Amino acid sequence: MKSLIKSFLKEEEGLGTVEIVIIIAVLVGLAIIFRGAIFSFLDQLLKKLFEGSDKAVEKPTGTPSYNISSSANPN
């Protein structure tokens, strides 16, 4: 029985998967804890990013009108 317990403790198969699951759980926990700070940071960042974008891009004035006359018909 002792040897069975020792061999179970020494076995490392699947240990990488357990480590990845623990890391993901910690990251999700941190994201939940700091959710407010993360959203606040992203909100400020996006406001600064798009603050002057209306000045950088020329606003369209509408669809240009084309004058199609019947006198242009070559027939």
C-alpha positions as CSV (number, residue, x, y, z in Angstrom):
1,M,0.0,0.0,0.0
2,K,2.9,2.4,0.8
3,S,4.5,1.8,-2.5
4,L,1.2,2.5,-4.3
5,I,0.9,5.9,-2.5
6,K,4.6,6.7,-3.2
7,S,4.2,5.9,-6.9
8,F,1.0,8.0,-7.1
9,L,2.8,11.0,-5.6
10,K,5.8,10.6,-7.9
11,E,3.6,10.4,-11.1
12,E,3.7,13.6,-13.0
13,E,1.3,12.8,-15.9
14,G,-1.2,15.6,-16.5
15,L,0.6,18.0,-14.2
16,G,1.0,20.5,-17.0
17,T,-2.7,20.6,-17.5
18,V,-3.3,21.3,-13.8
19,E,-0.8,24.1,-13.9
20,I,-2.5,25.7,-16.9
21,V,-5.9,25.4,-15.2
22,I,-4.6,27.0,-12.0
23,I,-3.0,29.9,-14.0
24,I,-6.2,30.5,-15.9
25,A,-8.3,30.5,-12.6
26,V,-5.9,33.0,-11.1
27,L,-6.1,35.3,-14.1
28,V,-9.9,35.1,-14.1
29,G,-10.0,35.9,-10.4
30,L,-7.8,38.9,-10.9
31,A,-9.9,40.1,-13.8
32,I,-13.0,39.9,-11.6
33,I,-11.4,41.6,-8.7
34,F,-10.0,44.5,-10.8
35,R,-12.9,44.7,-13.2
36,G,-13.8,48.3,-12.3
37,A,-10.2,49.5,-12.7
38,I,-9.8,47.7,-16.0
39,F,-13.0,49.2,-17.4
40,S,-12.1,52.7,-16.1
41,F,-8.6,52.4,-17.7
42,L,-10.0,51.3,-21.0
43,D,-12.7,54.0,-21.0
44,Q,-10.1,56.7,-20.4
45,L,-7.8,55.2,-23.1
46,L,-10.5,55.1,-25.7
47,K,-11.7,58.6,-24.9
48,K,-8.2,60.0,-25.4
49,L,-7.8,57.9,-28.6
50,F,-11.0,59.1,-30.2
51,E,-11.0,62.7,-28.7
52,G,-9.6,64.4,-31.8
53,S,-10.7,61.9,-34.4
54,D,-13.5,64.2,-35.7
55,K,-10.9,66.8,-36.5
56,A,-8.6,64.4,-38.4
57,V,-11.3,63.1,-40.7
58,E,-13.2,65.3,-43.1
59,K,-16.9,65.0,-42.6
60,P,-18.9,64.0,-45.7
61,T,-21.3,66.7,-47.0
62,G,-23.6,64.2,-48.7
63,T,-23.9,62.4,-51.9
64,P,-22.5,64.4,-54.8
65,S,-25.1,65.2,-57.5
66,Y,-24.4,64.2,-61.1
67,N,-26.2,66.0,-63.9
68,I,-27.2,63.4,-66.5
69,S,-28.7,65.0,-69.6
70,S,-30.4,63.4,-72.5
71,S,-28.3,65.4,-75.0
72,A,-25.3,63.3,-74.2
73,N,-26.9,60.3,-75.9
74,P,-24.9,59.6,-79.1
75,N,-27.9,58.0,-81.0
